Amino acid sequence: MPNAGNNGAQQLPSKQRVSGKDTGTQIDLTWDTGDQIKVTVGDKSATFTLASGAGSAQATFTGTMPADGVTYSVQYPIAEPDLSVQTYVENGFGKGLMKMATETNGTIDGGFTLKAQHALLGLQLKGSDALGKIVLTNLADSKTYTLYCTNAFLNADEATLFYIVVPAGTWANGFTVDIYADDNT
């Protein structure tokens, strides 16, 4: 998963779905049992399921090619993620939120590398409250992205990192961040 440019300020820890092997150009994805990808050839697509490689960054998927052809594209997750409602995951983000796809069509022989289609916003917060939610609003289109923070407690001495998956691109008018305690204040 190519790094969208976190400039090394914060690393994702190695035991999460996305590992902390940030080389400045990529962050390794860790596949889980049951993961599926969508493979498209021309105008036909099929689902492929993880066959081996659970817990690692390299995996093998099985399925039947949807059509004859030597070039294909790959997408994960299969369905378009709903970024408007997310759930806090300590030092990471919810499974299936980061849309990824091959940048160009691959060939049958070569395997594939996925590129992130979304971006990560990381917020470092200190305090003494239990958080209820963080609401990010894009001022250009008024779309909101809510991160529900059940059992997330702030620390006055050390910042807690919260990730929100957002559409990639420039937010020309900026954004607002509203932070709510667990009692909705």
C-alpha positions in Angstrom: 0.0 0.0 0.0 1.9 3.1 -1.1 2.3 5.6 1.6 0.3 8.8 0.9 3.0 10.9 2.4 3.0 10.7 6.2 6.6 12.1 6.2 7.6 9.7 8.9 5.8 11.6 11.6 4.0 8.6 12.9 4.3 4.8 12.3 1.4 2.3 12.3 2.3 -0.5 14.7 3.4 -3.8 13.4 0.6 -5.9 14.9 -2.3 -4.1 13.1 -3.9 -4.8 9.8 -1.5 -2.3 8.3 2.0 -2.8 9.6 4.6 -0.1 10.5 7.2 -1.1 7.9 7.1 2.4 6.5 10.0 2.9 4.1 8.8 6.3 3.0 7.2 4.8 -0.1 4.9 2.0 1.1 3.3 0.5 4.2 2.8 -3.3 4.0 -0.7 -4.6 4.2 -1.3 -7.7 6.3 -3.9 -10.1 4.8 -6.5 -11.8 7.0 -8.2 -15.2 6.5 -11.3 -14.7 4.4 -10.1 -11.6 2.6 -11.4 -11.3 -1.0 -10.3 -9.2 -3.9 -12.2 -8.3 -7.1 -10.4 -9.1 -10.4 -11.6 -7.4 -13.6 -10.8 -8.4 -17.2 -12.4 -6.1 -19.7 -16.0 -5.6 -18.6 -16.2 -8.8 -16.5 -15.2 -9.3 -12.9 -14.9 -12.2 -10.4 -14.2 -12.6 -6.7 -10.9 -14.3 -5.6 -10.5 -15.5 -2.0 -7.3 -15.7 0.1 -5.8 -19.2 -0.2 -2.6 -18.6 1.7 -0.6 -15.9 3.3 -2.9 -14.9 6.2 -0.9 -12.7 8.6 1.6 -11.6 6.0 2.1 -8.9 3.3 2.2 -11.4 0.5 -0.6 -13.8 -0.3 -2.1 -16.1 -2.9 -5.7 -15.8 -3.9 -7.8 -18.4 -5.8 -10.7 -17.9 -8.2 -11.6 -18.2 -11.8 -10.6 -15.5 -14.2 -13.8 -13.8 -15.4 -12.8 -13.6 -19.1 -10.0 -14.5 -21.5 -7.3 -11.9 -21.6 -3.8 -11.2 -20.4 -4.3 -7.9 -18.5 -6.5 -7.4 -15.5 -7.1 -5.0 -12.6 -7.5 -5.8 -8.9 -9.6 -4.0 -6.2 -9.8 -4.4 -2.4 -12.2 -4.4 -0.7 -14.8 -5.7 -3.2 -17.5 -3.2 -2.1 -17.0 0.6 -1.9 -16.3 1.4 1.7 -18.6 3.8 3.6 -16.2 6.3 5.1 -19.0 8.4 6.7 -19.1 6.1 9.8 -16.0 4.5 11.2 -15.0 2.8 14.5 -11.9 3.5 16.4 -9.2 0.9 16.3 -6.2 1.5 18.6 -3.2 2.5 16.4 -5.0 1.7 13.2 -8.3 1.8 11.3 -11.2 -0.4 10.6 -10.9 -3.4 8.2 -12.0 -2.8 4.7 -12.0 1.1 4.9 -8.9 1.7 2.9 -9.9 1.2 -0.8 -6.9 -0.1 -2.8 -6.5 -1.0 -6.5 -3.8 -1.7 -9.0 -2.6 1.5 -10.5 -2.3 0.0 -14.0 -3.5 -3.2 -15.5 -1.3 -6.2 -14.6 -0.4 -9.2 -16.5 -1.4 -12.8 -15.6 2.2 -13.8 -14.9 3.4 -11.0 -12.6 1.2 -10.7 -9.5 0.1 -7.3 -8.4 0.7 -4.4 -6.1 -2.2 -2.4 -4.7 -2.1 1.4 -4.3 -4.2 3.3 -1.8 -7.2 5.1 -3.2 -8.0 6.8 0.1 -5.9 8.8 2.6 -5.3 8.7 6.3 -5.8 11.6 8.6 -4.0 11.1 11.9 -5.0 13.2 15.0 -2.8 13.2 18.1 -4.9 14.1 21.2 -4.1 14.6 24.8 -6.5 15.1 27.7 -8.3 13.4 30.5 -11.7 12.5 28.9 -13.1 9.4 27.5 -13.9 10.1 23.8 -17.3 9.5 22.2 -16.6 10.5 18.7 -14.6 12.7 16.3 -16.4 14.4 13.5 -14.4 15.6 10.5 -16.3 17.9 8.0 -15.1 18.7 4.5 -16.0 22.4 4.1 -16.1 22.2 0.3 -19.0 19.7 0.2 -20.1 19.4 3.8 -19.5 15.7 3.9 -18.8 14.3 7.3 -16.6 11.4 8.5 -17.4 10.3 12.0 -15.0 8.2 14.0 -16.9 6.5 17.0 -14.5 6.1 19.9 -16.0 3.5 22.3 -13.5 2.7 25.1 -11.0 5.4 23.9 -9.5 7.3 26.8 -7.2 10.2 26.4 -4.0 10.5 28.4 -2.8 13.9 29.8 0.9 13.0 29.4 1.1 11.2 26.1 -0.9 11.8 22.9 -3.3 9.1 21.7 -3.3 8.7 17.9 -6.7 8.5 16.1 -6.8 7.6 12.3 -9.7 8.6 10.1 -9.8 7.2 6.5 -10.8 10.0 4.1 -11.0 10.4 0.3 -7.6 11.3 -1.2 -7.1 14.7 -2.7 -7.0 18.3 -1.9 -9.7 19.7 0.4 -9.7 23.2 -1.1 -11.8 24.9 1.6 -10.2 23.0 4.4 -12.0 21.0 7.1 -13.3 21.2 10.7 -12.7 18.7 13.5 -15.3 18.4 16.3 -14.3 16.3 19.3 -16.9 14.9 21.6 -16.5 13.3 25.1 -18.4 10.1 25.7 -21.2 12.1 27.3 -21.6 14.0 24.0 -20.2 17.3 25.3 
